[in-house]
């Protein structure tokens, strides 16, 4: 019988929380089909604040960190069996691009294709000395935004040239409220792909994603996801320093599109990610968190199934080929819908994993990676 490696429940619980944040952002933006949700009143203002200060870009960075961590764990566990997993991991990324292509038929902002294309970057650093990997991650995370802020004219010139080349000849997206599913899917898999990469570059998320891939890989390599004393000290330091940076930028640095916008954004987002990861690891590795972890971790174990399911359901709710209901939702109502839907997903994942060893798409991905069918029923 095929053995399934034991999972770290705290990591799965954190992945579930990051997935919730990604869904919150996507729903607030109506899956890029309409202007972001708004509305007046305290409830809508609170939803807007959560969107901008807790989830936007930040959930994506945390998910990227966990991707790098998972890569590191797979490589190390394979090495313990005397197997070099790097070639198989490239095949695994190729399979992920297939899932991403399917998801792109529904959502132009799919992250699976981006992860599949750039997920090989951490492999280049897996055997690199820790100091060099840390310097590389630091440059991607803070060095590039700092250079863009110090030399804004040069940064704009390079960015506009690269993004202009990517967007050359690309048609605008068809209106989500009136276009058919086929029209949207066709644009998503053609002109939508370079447009998505261009957005990643213009927003700076590409560099942040690559940096978090490396930070996650380093955390896995050094065992910093496990609750031993040195790791706990690092989590406390990360939570304290990251929280100070995040709050300092939030309260002290003016927002806007000024010359230091890139640096401010990078500091705010990476500070929050460090704060959240440090605090979440401390919490989920404590005895009092076992019940919360038990509730959340199934969704983290089935993150691929949950993510693709969210995109299908919510584009059907919001877009013209489905219910075309985006204009009926305020920011607060979007938040309520997200919370209700994610609770349903958590319950469904818990029920599914009582009988099965993996989620359905996770099973297909794992079987494809190993190129043989494994056992899915417990």
Buried (B, 14 or more C-beta within 10 A) or exposed (E): EEEEEEEBBBBBBBBBBBBBBBBBBBBBBBBBBBEBBBBEEEBBBEBBEBBBEBBBBBBBBBBBBBBBBBBBBBBBEBEEEEEEBBEBBEEBBEBBBBBBBBBBBBBBBBBBBBBBBBBBBBBEBBEBEEEEBBEBBBBBBBBBBBBBBEEBEEBEEEBEEBBEEBBEEBEEBBEBBEBEBEBBBBBBBEBBBBBBBBBBBBEBBBBBBBBBBBBBBBBBBBEBBBBEEEBBEBBBEBBBBBBEBBBEBBEEBEEEEEEBBBBBBBBBBBBBBBBBBBBBBBBBBEEEBEEEBEBBBBBBBBBBBBBBBBBBBBBBBBBBBBEBBBEEBBBBBBBBBBEEBBEEBBEBBBEBBEEBBBBBBBBBBBBBBEEEEBEBEE
